[in-house]
């Protein structure tokens, strides 16, 4: 799929989560193919990439969207600006 962007910071997080979820699905397909082909080297790389995608990227995006749901978009954005300075 073509690269997507959001029209707001929250939309960007949502689009990012959609894209990372797609990456996770594709990596799982890769790992299944590697297992079937007995390609341990590529599977090891796929496992590492999947772990990073699920435990870093997806988790972080879900946490940010959860925080927005709890405190509201405006308060979330104010907090993020505070982290910059």
C-alpha positions in Angstrom: 0.0 0.0 0.0 1.0 3.6 -0.5 2.3 5.6 2.4 -0.4 7.3 4.3 -0.3 10.3 6.6 -2.8 11.7 9.1 -4.4 15.1 9.1 -3.7 15.5 12.9 -1.3 14.1 15.4 -3.9 11.6 16.6 -4.7 10.5 13.1 -0.9 10.1 12.5 -0.8 7.7 15.4 -3.8 5.8 14.2 -2.3 5.5 10.7 1.0 4.4 12.2 -0.8 1.7 14.2 -2.6 0.4 11.0 0.7 0.3 9.1 2.6 -1.5 11.9 -0.3 -4.0 12.3 0.1 -4.7 8.5 3.8 -5.1 9.0 3.2 -7.6 11.8 0.8 -9.6 9.6 3.3 -9.7 6.7 6.2 -10.7 9.1 4.0 -13.6 10.4 3.5 -14.7 6.8 7.3 -14.5 6.2 8.0 -16.6 9.3 5.5 -19.3 8.3 7.1 -19.5 4.8 10.6 -19.7 6.4 9.5 -22.5 8.7 8.0 -24.4 5.8 11.2 -23.9 3.7 13.5 -24.8 6.7 15.2 -21.4 6.4 16.3 -20.8 9.9 18.5 -17.8 9.2 15.7 -15.7 7.6 13.2 -16.9 10.2 15.5 -15.7 12.9 15.7 -12.3 11.3 11.9 -12.3 10.8 11.4 -13.2 14.5 13.5 -10.3 15.6 11.7 -7.9 13.3 8.4 -9.1 14.5 9.4 -8.8 18.1 10.5 -5.2 17.5 7.3 -4.4 15.6 4.9 -5.9 18.2 6.8 -5.1 21.4 8.1 -1.7 20.5 6.2 0.0 17.7 2.7 -1.4 18.1 2.8 -1.3 21.9 4.0 2.3 22.0 1.3 3.4 19.5 -1.4 1.6 21.5 -0.2 3.2 24.7 -0.3 6.7 23.1 -3.8 6.2 21.8 -4.9 4.8 25.1 -3.5 7.9 26.9 -5.3 10.1 24.4 -8.5 8.3 25.2 -8.0 8.8 29.0 -6.9 12.4 29.1 -8.2 13.8 25.8 -6.3 14.9 22.7 -5.6 18.5 23.9 -4.1 17.4 27.3 -2.0 14.7 25.6 -0.6 17.2 23.1 0.2 19.7 25.8 2.1 16.9 27.6 4.0 16.0 24.5 5.0 19.7 23.9 6.3 19.8 27.5 8.6 16.8 26.8 10.3 18.8 24.0 11.4 21.7 26.1 
